[in-house]
Amino acid sequence: MEKIINTAAFQNSLYDHKEVKEAIDKKRDELKVADKDKKTKLEIELAELHSIALADYLRPIHATPEQYRRVIQRICIALGDENIFSIRDVSFENELIDICVSHNLDATVLSEMYSAHRERFSRRLVVADHVANTQFIAAMLRLADILDCDFERTPRILFDNLGVKDIELPDAEISIREWQRHLAVQQIEIGEDELILRATCHHPAIESTVNHFGIHIEKEIRDTLAILKRNPNEVLDNYQLCIPPTVRCEIRSLDYIYMELKLQLDERAVTGLLMGTRLYHSKFEAIRELVQNSIDACSVRKYFENTDVYHPCVEIFEFRENDGTVWLQVRDNGIGMTEDVLRNHFFRVGSSYYSSAGFDRLLRAQKVKNIPLIARFGIGFLSVFMLGDSVKVETRRMDLPGSDSVGWRVFVQQHGALAFVQIDNSISRGTTISVKLGKESELTDIVLDRILGYLRHNLIRPTIETSVKLKDEVVTLRNAGFASLRKIEELDTNAKAVLENVVIIQIDVAKYTDKFSGVIFLALAKISGSDKLDCYLNDKRMEFSEENDTPDKIRLNPKWFFSGFSGNRVTVSGFRMVLKHLNRLLRKNKNFVPAIYDLDFVPNKFVDFDVTRTNIRDESMSLRSEIRRVVVEGLKEMGILDASSLFTVGKQFHLRQVEV
């Protein structure tokens, strides 16, 4: 057991069960600091957790031809007879291995053919002067195996309650030993018309598991009997399996009432919520989802390629069919998708491939860590149905060890419809998503115009250069950088007049933090006859705005002072997002210091956002606190704030009572 636990293969398999891995790591940490009294208990709990993981790890690999050959070899060595699995020098070793392997495969293996004239399991295998029906033997082994309801068959519902997670409800947690003890008292009675599975349970998860076993056993019996009945009459006359095909669970519940109560989702209502503008502000945010997915796919491939040959590319364009149907297409030459990704993540709402154990394994295999990706929730693709009712997906995985490189074409006529799938290896590496906008009309032209406008406004600093070709207009969206102060000679008379009384301070964010980059500008008023600064000018508060002055406000037009200005901008992976209340970070009394923020965040654990990927969530205020700290550090370095106090005279200037 210890040898297996220490292998790289077993350690990698833990990533498939996040809860178990976290529980094992937690127990190991507790063991390091535990006293003698607690150590034994923790070691037992750790061993139990390892047994869960080992059962799941060994289940798919224990019944392989190679494993059984090793077992046979050991038996021969132990008995000192290499012909123990032979009769009169005629070996039946291969047939025996086939029988053993079959119990871990689907029931259809019983009717498999090796070739047009050779069955996998012979109904009449002759070994010397003995004859055997290997199909019947394999069938008996399968049923004997399935009737042995042991711990290794623990399904997910029980796995989630096996003392792995921290469960706060009283009596809600089941220990592994309790589960094994309850299995030990289980009885299976084979009657004339039914097979009765009896158990006494003290927890609904155990009862649900027993019911699960009953369903599984019944299916196995029915499938096996159906296959055996296909044999010729001369075989059926000699080999009959008399076992009832119906399974009934007879369970005594202790200290609880068993009810099939669990939270369930109304698929139509939830899908309507996810697809509608009640979640997304606009249907055009679907284009954000598509482009962000393409940028992520290219980012991953860029890390895996590790070469100058690969040039990542994202394209957005329209395609018009001969009948006038207009399609919007988003194409990338990124990592592409396999059948597994399509089946288990892309077309499964709420399952993000980049958050999966499979992607973790891929990263480890490629020795890549911490790729900054924005995909997290696995619902983005659903939003494309806000733009159109038909979607095509063409995808092919880049060349990677252990991944299929088949080209897949998937067509979905409408949301909820069964997809039409084809294999086409002429498809290029990467992914193309096509959304049918409708017949060519004034309406589709308006939609294309608005998509172009949406991209221009929101895709500001893409990490992957993005080409847009819509309505005979070609636009290349690149990283626009950050706003900057205009040179003095570029300023008009209005701006120069303002600067006689106001100082514009620029703080380069990257000097003070590695959590984000960009610039922050503050406007502070000079106080006549002193070297001090304030956020009031002539007892009027200042703010950046293109509007005119009012009796109590002085408006500073930002376009007078800055190049590349388009309001406060916060971006993640190139797309504009909202971080609320930025203008309230710096204040004097009840009023705010005029500030402009142009910031870019790299997606990581430090940066959280909502499911629409349009708003940065900062419920703990950690991001805003970091921005505030950057401003303070910048002002200190410039001498505007004294290093020892925010409210005392600095080396050059003084900020009176500014609360930062």
Number of C-alpha atoms within 10 A of each C-alpha: 9 7 7 13 14 10 10 9 11 16 15 14 17 20 17 18 12 13 16 22 19 15 19 21 13 12 17 15 11 15 18 9 10 14 10 9 8 12 15 13 12 16 15 11 19 18 14 19 20 20 17 18 22 18 15 19 18 13 12 11 12 14 18 15 17 13 14 19 15 11 12 18 13 13 15 15 12 10 10 10 11 14 15 16 16 13 13 9 11 13 15 17 16 13 15 18 18 18 23 19 19 22 21 18 13 12 22 11 18 25 16 12 13 9 8 6 6 10 14 17 23 17 18 13 15 13 15 13 8 9 11 13 16 20 23 21 15 23 24 16 16 23 16 12 14 19 17 14 19 13 17 15 14 20 15 11 13 20 18 15 19 23 19 22 14 11 12 8 7 6 9 14 19 20 14 21 12 13 19 12 12 15 19 13 11 15 14 17 12 14 12 9 11 15 20 19 21 17 20 18 23 19 21 19 21 23 21 18 18 25 18 15 22 22 15 14 23 19 16 20 21 15 16 24 19 12 16 19 13 11 14 10 10 8 16 13 9 9 14 12 14 9 16 17 17 17 24 16 18 17 17 13 16 12 10 10 10 17 8 8 6 6 5 6 9 8 9 10 10 11 17 14 13 20 23 17 15 10 15 19 11 11 19 22 24 22 24 24 21 20 25 25 21 29 27 23 24 26 19 20 21 19 15 18 15 9 9 7 8 13 13 19 17 24 18 25 20 19 15 14 10 7 8 12 15 22 24 22 20 23 23 27 25 28 25 27 27 18 18 13 20 17 11 14 20 20 16 16 16 14 17 20 22 21 15 17 17 15 14 18 15 16 17 12 13 14 10 13 10 7 16 14 20 20 21 19 17 19 22 26 18 21 25 25 19 20 20 19 15 19 23 20 19 24 32 28 25 22 15 14 10 8 14 15 19 19 23 23 20 17 17 17 16 13 16 9 10 10 16 11 14 12 14 14 14 10 17 17 22 24 28 24 22 24 23 22 23 18 15 15 12 8 12 16 15 12 15 20 14 13 22 22 12 15 21 14 12 18 24 23 20 22 18 23 17 23 18 20 15 18 13 8 10 13 14 12 19 16 15 12 14 19 23 16 19 14 10 11 7 12 16 11 10 11 18 16 11 15 16 10 15 22 15 14 17 18 20 16 22 13 12 18 14 10 17 20 18 20 18 23 20 19 23 22 22 22 17 11 6 9 13 18 22 22 27 23 18 15 11 14 19 25 24 18 15 12 10 10 13 9 6 11 16 20 18 22 17 18 18 19 22 16 14 13 17 12 14 17 21 21 26 29 22 24 22 24 20 17 18 12 8 16 15 14 17 19 16 17 10 7 16 20 25 24 22 22 20 21 21 25 19 19 19 14 7 11 17 17 18 12 17 19 24 21 18 21 16 16 9 8 10 12 19 18 14 15 22 16 15 20 23 21 20 21 21 18 13 16 16 23 25 21 17 10 10 20 16 16 19 21 15 13 20 23 22 16 14 18 16 16
